[in-house]
Amino acid sequence: MLNNKYLVGTVVSLSLLFSPASALMPEQTKQFQRIEQPIGLKIGVTLGGLALIGTELWWFVFSKTKSQQVTLKQKKD
């Protein structure tokens, strides 16, 4: 049973590996066109990303509870 699964997996992998890519993907005839984004949108996305990064840094650095000092008392016999 294990040899059967191994054989089927090998055949499928090799057929996908050696199949021509054009058979798997449809033909694309149009070229990509550049779409210019407004400067306000670029600035807004950048500031939003920086705000998220700053929030994550604050969360991991400053939101931890402060650890308390532990004092050890030794008993003298």
N, CA and C of each residue as an Amber inpcrd file, in Angstrom:
protein
   231
   0.8260000  -1.1990000   0.0000000   0.0000000   0.0000000   0.0000000
   0.8680000   1.2600000   0.0000000   1.9380000   1.2340000   0.7630000
   2.8320000   2.3910000   0.8150000   3.5410000   2.5910000  -0.5130000
   3.9510000   1.5090000  -1.1500000   4.5970000   1.6190000  -2.4540000
   3.6470000   2.1780000  -3.4970000   2.3700000   1.8180000  -3.4020000
   1.3660000   2.3140000  -4.3380000   1.2100000   3.8270000  -4.2000000
   1.1200000   4.3270000  -2.9530000   0.9850000   5.7670000  -2.7230000
   2.2370000   6.5040000  -3.1820000   3.3910000   5.8990000  -2.9140000
   4.6530000   6.5110000  -3.3190000   4.7450000   6.5990000  -4.8330000
   4.3300000   5.5530000  -5.5080000   4.3730000   5.5170000  -6.9620000
   3.4290000   6.5520000  -7.5710000   2.2230000   6.6320000  -7.0470000
   1.2440000   7.6040000  -7.5630000   1.7450000   9.0300000  -7.3100000
   2.2710000   9.2820000  -6.1360000   2.7880000  10.6140000  -5.8210000
   3.9500000  10.9930000  -6.7190000   4.8130000  10.0540000  -6.9990000
   5.9550000  10.3160000  -7.8700000   5.4970000  10.6130000  -9.2890000
   4.5630000   9.8450000  -9.8000000   4.0640000  10.0630000 -11.1580000
   3.3830000  11.4280000 -11.2740000   2.5680000  11.7780000 -10.3090000
   1.8800000  13.0790000 -10.3510000   2.8840000  14.2150000 -10.2630000
   3.8650000  14.0880000  -9.3650000   4.8730000  15.1400000  -9.2240000
   5.6810000  15.3180000 -10.5010000   6.1030000  14.2280000 -11.1020000
   6.8820000  14.3220000 -12.3300000   6.0620000  14.8700000 -13.4840000
   4.7830000  14.5100000 -13.5540000   3.9520000  15.0320000 -14.6460000
   3.7320000  16.5370000 -14.4910000   3.5810000  17.0060000 -13.2670000
   3.4430000  18.4470000 -13.0600000   4.7550000  19.1720000 -13.3100000
   5.8530000  18.5200000 -12.9690000   7.1580000  19.1420000 -13.1430000
   7.5080000  19.3100000 -14.6110000   7.2030000  18.3090000 -15.4310000
   7.6020000  18.3380000 -16.8260000   6.5070000  18.7920000 -17.7860000
   5.3420000  19.1330000 -17.2750000   4.2890000  19.6170000 -18.1740000
   4.6120000  21.0500000 -18.5910000   4.2690000  21.4200000 -19.8050000
   4.5470000  22.7840000 -20.2480000   3.6820000  23.7830000 -19.4800000
   4.2810000  24.9000000 -19.1270000   3.5640000  25.9070000 -18.3420000
   2.4250000  26.5250000 -19.1410000   2.5580000  26.5590000 -20.4530000
   1.5000000  27.1590000 -21.2690000   0.2170000  26.3380000 -21.2220000
   0.3190000  25.0690000 -20.9240000  -0.8780000  24.2350000 -20.8370000
  -1.6400000  24.5140000 -19.5510000  -0.9600000  25.0140000 -18.5390000
  -1.6000000  25.2620000 -17.2570000  -2.1390000  26.6790000 -17.1220000
  -1.5400000  27.6240000 -17.8580000  -1.9280000  29.0230000 -17.7100000
  -2.5570000  29.5340000 -19.0030000  -3.6130000  30.3430000 -18.8930000
  -4.2160000  30.8920000 -20.1040000  -3.2910000  31.9270000 -20.7550000
  -3.4680000  32.1210000 -22.0250000  -2.6510000  33.0750000 -22.7740000
  -2.9980000  34.4980000 -22.3620000  -1.9810000  35.2900000 -22.0810000
  -2.1980000  36.6950000 -21.7310000  -1.6840000  37.5510000 -22.8770000
  -2.5680000  38.3590000 -23.4260000  -2.1750000  39.1710000 -24.5730000
  -1.9790000  40.6250000 -24.2000000  -2.5200000  41.0770000 -23.0920000
  -2.4090000  42.4840000 -22.7100000  -1.1610000  42.6940000 -21.8670000
  -0.5470000  43.8390000 -22.0580000   0.5930000  44.2310000 -21.2380000
   0.0770000  44.8990000 -19.9670000   0.8810000  44.8130000 -18.9210000
   0.5080000  45.5140000 -17.6960000   0.6400000  47.0110000 -17.9120000
  -0.2980000  47.7390000 -17.3360000  -0.2500000  49.1950000 -17.4560000
  -0.0390000  49.7930000 -16.0750000   0.7870000  50.8140000 -16.0100000
   1.0700000  51.4860000 -14.7610000  -0.1210000  52.3650000 -14.3870000
  -0.5650000  52.2430000 -13.1390000  -1.6540000  53.0780000 -12.6270000
  -1.0530000  53.9990000 -11.5730000  -1.0630000  55.2550000 -11.8420000
  -0.4910000  56.2250000 -10.9130000  -1.4660000  56.4540000  -9.7610000
  -0.9540000  56.3200000  -8.5590000  -1.7720000  56.5120000  -7.3590000
  -1.6350000  57.9600000  -6.8820000  -2.6970000  58.5270000  -6.3310000
  -2.6120000  59.8920000  -5.8010000  -1.6180000  59.9580000  -4.6380000
  -0.9240000  61.0720000  -4.5300000   0.0980000  61.2390000  -3.5000000
  -0.5150000  61.1770000  -2.0990000  -1.7410000  61.6490000  -1.9510000
  -2.4090000  61.5780000  -0.6480000  -2.6290000  60.1360000  -0.2020000
  -2.9700000  59.2900000  -1.1390000  -3.1670000  57.8740000  -0.8230000
  -1.8520000  57.2190000  -0.4330000  -0.7760000  57.5450000  -1.1580000
   0.5370000  56.9930000  -0.8360000   0.9700000  57.4020000   0.5750000
   0.7670000  58.6730000   0.8920000   1.1480000  59.1710000   2.2200000
   0.2840000  58.5270000   3.3010000  -1.0020000  58.3830000   3.0360000
  -1.8980000  57.7680000   4.0130000  -1.5510000  56.3180000   4.3040000
  -1.2400000  55.5600000   3.2760000  -0.8730000  54.1570000   3.4580000
   0.4470000  54.0530000   4.2100000   1.3990000  54.9270000   3.8870000
   2.6870000  54.9180000   4.5810000   2.5200000  55.2590000   6.0530000
   1.7490000  56.2920000   6.3430000   1.5370000  56.6820000   7.7440000
   0.7620000  55.6100000   8.5050000  -0.1870000  54.9810000   7.8530000
  -0.9170000  53.8880000   8.4980000  -0.0100000  52.7270000   8.8420000
   0.8850000  52.3680000   7.9350000   1.8390000  51.2940000   8.1920000
   2.7800000  51.6420000   9.3270000   3.2810000  52.8740000   9.3300000
   4.1630000  53.2990000  10.4240000   3.4300000  53.3040000  11.7610000
   2.1510000  53.6890000  11.7460000   1.3690000  53.6770000  12.9900000
   1.1920000  52.2480000  13.4990000   0.9370000  51.3050000  12.6010000
   0.8100000  49.9080000  13.0230000   2.1210000  49.3590000  13.5810000
   3.2250000  49.6900000  12.9410000   4.5300000  49.2420000  13.4380000
   4.8090000  49.8460000  14.8030000   4.5120000  51.1390000  14.9660000
   4.7090000  51.7960000  16.2600000   3.8380000  51.1940000  17.3420000
   2.6080000  50.8550000  17.0030000   1.7050000  50.2320000  17.9770000
   2.2230000  48.8570000  18.4000000   2.7120000  48.0930000  17.4590000
   3.2740000  46.7830000  17.8070000   4.4960000  46.9290000  18.6910000
   5.3700000  47.8660000  18.3770000   6.5490000  48.0870000  19.2240000
   6.1370000  48.4990000  20.6320000   5.1730000  49.4020000  20.7300000
   4.7040000  49.8150000  22.0440000   4.1390000  48.6190000  22.8100000
   3.3710000  47.8030000  22.1300000   2.7310000  46.6550000  22.7770000
   3.7750000  45.7030000  23.3540000   4.7990000  45.3960000  22.5780000
   5.7780000  44.4180000  23.0290000   6.7960000  44.9930000  24.0050000
   7.0430000  46.2870000  23.9660000   8.0730000  46.8620000  24.8350000
   7.4770000  47.4580000  26.1060000   6.4260000  48.2520000  25.9710000
   5.9530000  49.0290000  27.1110000   4.7080000  48.4840000  27.7960000
   4.0080000  47.5350000  27.2320000   2.7750000  47.0940000  27.8670000
   2.9930000  45.9410000  28.8380000   4.2160000  45.4700000  28.9840000
   4.4850000  44.3870000  29.9250000   4.3920000  44.9270000  31.3480000
   3.9030000  44.0950000  32.2290000   3.8570000  44.5190000  33.6250000
   5.2700000  44.5020000  34.1820000   5.5350000  45.4400000  35.0510000
   6.8620000  45.5290000  35.6270000   7.0540000  44.3940000  36.6160000
   8.1930000  43.7430000  36.5350000   8.4660000  42.6570000  37.4610000
   8.8550000  43.2340000  38.8180000   8.4750000  42.5440000  39.8450000
   8.7670000  43.0100000  41.2010000  10.0780000  42.4050000  41.6630000
  10.7720000  43.1720000  42.5030000  12.0160000  42.6840000  43.0690000
  11.7130000  41.5860000  44.0700000  12.4760000  40.5350000  44.0230000
  12.2910000  39.4270000  44.9440000  13.3590000  39.5370000  46.0160000
  12.9140000  39.5030000  47.2490000  13.8760000  39.5270000  48.3490000
  13.9120000  38.1610000  48.9750000  15.0890000  37.6880000  49.1860000
  15.2820000  36.3780000  49.7830000  15.6450000  36.5340000  51.2560000
  14.9510000  35.8100000  52.0820000  15.2400000  35.8290000  53.5040000
  15.7780000  34.4530000  53.8750000  16.9660000  34.4530000  54.4210000
  17.5540000  33.1770000  54.8020000  17.3720000  32.9810000  56.2960000
  17.0430000  31.7650000  56.6560000  16.9000000  31.4160000  58.0750000
  18.2860000  31.0780000  58.6240000  18.5670000  31.5750000  59.7960000
  19.8200000  31.2320000  60.4480000  19.5260000  30.1780000  61.4760000
  20.2880000  29.0860000  61.4410000  20.0490000  27.9980000  62.3970000
  20.6870000  28.2710000  63.7130000
